[in-house]
Amino acid sequence: MEDGCCRIRVDNLQPGMDENYLFHQCFYRAREEILSVKVIQNEETGHSKAYGVVSFKNYAAAEEFLMKYNEKLMPHTNDQYFKLDWETCSKN
């Protein structure tokens, strides 16, 4: 893990909600602070495990992201809300 890198876990992902969906349709306004977006997949089936991880440049950016997006409605859904939590973080 890079110094200062923080990761936020994104739960409740549905099939078809991939990295492209998360980065370009959900979190595009935070793109300057995001280092990477990854949807975690089952190694055997290749299907999503229904969660992903968003990595940020620093703690402040990750904290702001968490406060801004947690429990907000996901784009192109009627009743699907973001469920976010800290994955890992180094405040260095």
Secondary structure in CASP SS format (residue, H / E / C, confidence):
PFRMAT SS
TARGET T0000
AUTHOR 0000-0000-0000
METHOD secondary structure of the structure
MODEL  1
M C 1.00
E C 1.00
D C 1.00
G C 1.00
C C 1.00
C E 1.00
R E 1.00
I E 1.00
R E 1.00
V E 1.00
D E 1.00
N C 1.00
L C 1.00
Q C 1.00
P C 1.00
G C 1.00
M C 1.00
D C 1.00
E H 1.00
N H 1.00
Y H 1.00
L H 1.00
F H 1.00
H H 1.00
Q H 1.00
C H 1.00
F C 1.00
Y H 1.00
R H 1.00
A H 1.00
R C 1.00
E C 1.00
E C 1.00
I E 1.00
L E 1.00
S E 1.00
V E 1.00
K E 1.00
V E 1.00
I E 1.00
Q E 1.00
N C 1.00
E C 1.00
E C 1.00
T C 1.00
G C 1.00
H C 1.00
S E 1.00
K E 1.00
A E 1.00
Y E 1.00
G E 1.00
V E 1.00
V E 1.00
S E 1.00
F E 1.00
K C 1.00
N C 1.00
Y H 1.00
A H 1.00
A H 1.00
A H 1.00
E H 1.00
E H 1.00
F H 1.00
L H 1.00
M H 1.00
K H 1.00
Y H 1.00
N C 1.00
E C 1.00
K C 1.00
L E 1.00
M C 1.00
P C 1.00
H C 1.00
T C 1.00
N C 1.00
D C 1.00
Q C 1.00
Y E 1.00
F C 1.00
K E 1.00
L E 1.00
D E 1.00
W E 1.00
E E 1.00
T E 1.00
C E 1.00
S C 1.00
K C 1.00
N C 1.00
END
